Amino acid sequence: MKKRTVIGILFIMTGIFLIGCAIPPMPWPRTGWDYYPPDKIYTVFGRVTNFHHQPVADCQVILIRQKTKSDSPERKAAAGAEKPGKLQVAAEFVVATTSKSGDFSFDFEPWGAYDVWLYFDAMDQGYQGQMVQLTPLIRSYVMRGRGRNPVTVDVLLEPIQDEETRRLVTSSK
């Protein structure tokens, strides 16, 4: 009788586990950590390549921090319930330049920023700029902790296209 009971309980728990994996996650109450990445030092590294998987050298990596316009305590308490609507750029820093192999790395700290972005500027090499948001890469959505570290960002740049003729713009033009 005990063997059948144990098998029955395991069968029921397996069913609950499988149903729990199939149902989309339920919304959870948001906390301050959900919006603001924790203020600690993060290491970001990665590689910038083109469509032929060739490294893009001398690409500038610019860190952009955005904060809410009003940082009053009342506004921060209200921001815990919903995302703040108006953001302003708090700071822009050139944090790295890619090497000949296309690699870059740097350390940064969010300092209370709501959104943290990376902008990759390789206009001189004939590539369009690209922005990558770092906030979802820092924040773990499964286990809410102090944030992920190190953060890996690999970027694929596309060539600049002439808007009138839709041809590739070469550096010889």
C-alpha positions in Angstrom: 0.0 0.0 0.0 2.8 2.4 0.8 4.5 1.8 -2.6 1.2 2.7 -4.4 0.8 5.8 -2.3 4.3 7.0 -3.1 3.8 6.3 -6.8 0.5 8.2 -6.8 1.9 11.2 -5.0 4.9 11.3 -7.5 2.5 11.0 -10.4 0.3 13.9 -9.1 3.4 16.1 -8.4 4.8 15.4 -11.9 1.5 16.5 -13.4 1.5 19.7 -11.3 5.0 20.4 -12.4 4.3 19.9 -16.1 1.1 22.0 -15.9 3.1 24.7 -14.1 5.7 24.8 -16.9 3.0 25.0 -19.6 1.1 28.0 -18.1 2.6 31.4 -18.8 4.0 33.1 -15.8 1.7 35.0 -13.5 2.3 38.8 -13.1 4.1 39.5 -9.8 4.1 42.7 -7.8 6.8 45.0 -8.9 9.5 46.2 -6.5 12.1 48.9 -6.8 14.7 46.4 -8.0 12.5 45.6 -11.0 12.9 49.1 -12.4 16.3 50.2 -11.2 19.3 47.9 -11.7 21.2 47.5 -8.4 24.0 50.0 -8.0 27.1 47.9 -8.2 30.0 47.6 -10.6 29.1 45.5 -13.7 31.6 44.2 -16.3 30.4 44.3 -19.9 32.3 42.6 -22.7 31.5 41.4 -26.2 32.4 41.5 -29.9 31.3 43.7 -32.8 31.2 42.0 -36.2 29.6 42.6 -39.6 27.4 40.3 -41.7 30.4 38.3 -42.9 31.5 37.6 -39.3 34.5 39.9 -39.7 35.5 42.0 -36.7 34.7 45.8 -36.9 37.8 47.7 -35.5 37.7 51.2 -34.0 34.0 51.1 -33.2 33.1 53.5 -30.4 31.0 52.1 -27.5 28.9 54.8 -25.9 27.1 54.2 -22.5 23.8 56.1 -22.2 22.0 56.4 -18.8 18.4 57.6 -18.6 16.7 58.7 -15.4 13.2 60.0 -14.6 12.8 63.8 -14.7 11.7 64.1 -11.1 13.7 62.0 -8.6 11.6 63.0 -5.5 10.7 60.3 -3.0 7.0 60.6 -3.8 7.8 60.0 -7.5 10.0 57.0 -6.7 7.2 55.5 -4.6 4.7 56.0 -7.4 7.2 54.6 -9.9 7.1 51.3 -8.0 3.5 50.7 -9.2 4.1 51.6 -12.8 7.0 52.5 -15.1 7.9 56.2 -15.1 6.7 57.9 -18.3 9.3 60.7 -18.9 12.9 59.8 -19.1 15.8 62.1 -19.7 19.4 61.3 -20.6 21.4 61.6 -17.5 24.9 60.8 -19.0 26.6 59.7 -22.1 30.2 58.3 -21.9 32.5 56.8 -24.5 33.5 53.8 -22.5 35.4 51.7 -25.0 36.7 51.3 -28.5 36.8 48.0 -30.2 40.2 46.4 -30.9 41.4 44.9 -34.2 39.6 41.7 -33.3 36.3 43.6 -32.6 36.4 42.9 -28.9 35.6 45.5 -26.2 35.2 45.4 -22.4 34.5 48.0 -19.7 33.2 48.4 -16.1 30.3 50.7 -15.2 27.9 51.4 -12.4 24.2 52.4 -13.1 24.1 55.1 -10.3 20.3 55.0 -10.0 19.6 55.1 -13.7 16.3 53.6 -14.9 17.5 52.6 -18.4 21.0 51.8 -19.4 21.8 51.6 -23.2 24.9 51.0 -25.3 25.3 52.8 -28.6 27.8 51.3 -31.1 29.1 54.0 -33.5 31.0 52.8 -36.6 29.9 55.4 -39.1 33.5 56.1 -40.2 33.9 52.4 -41.1 30.6 52.5 -43.2 28.2 50.8 -40.6 25.0 52.1 -39.2 24.9 52.8 -35.5 23.1 50.3 -33.2 21.6 50.6 -29.7 21.4 47.8 -27.2 19.5 48.1 -23.9 21.5 46.7 -21.0 18.8 46.8 -18.3 17.2 43.5 -19.3 20.6 41.9 -19.7 21.6 43.0 -16.1 18.3 42.0 -14.5 17.4 38.3 -14.1 13.7 37.6 -14.5 13.8 34.2 -12.7 15.7 34.8 -9.5 15.5 38.4 -8.4 18.9 39.1 -7.0 21.7 41.6 -7.2 21.9 41.4 -11.0 24.0 39.4 -13.5 27.7 40.0 -13.8 29.5 39.8 -16.2 27.2 40.9 -19.1 27.9 39.6 -22.6 26.9 41.8 -25.5 27.7 40.6 -29.1 26.6 43.0 -31.8 26.2 42.6 -35.6 26.4 45.8 -37.5 24.9 46.4 -41.0 26.3 48.6 -43.7 25.0 52.1 -44.3 22.5 52.3 -47.2 21.9 55.3 -49.3 18.3 56.3 -48.9 17.8 57.5 -52.5 19.3 54.6 -54.5 19.3 51.9 -51.8 22.8 50.9 -52.8 25.6 50.3 -50.3 27.6 53.3 -49.6 31.3 52.6 -49.9 34.2 54.4 -48.2 35.5 55.5 -51.7 32.4 57.8 -52.3 
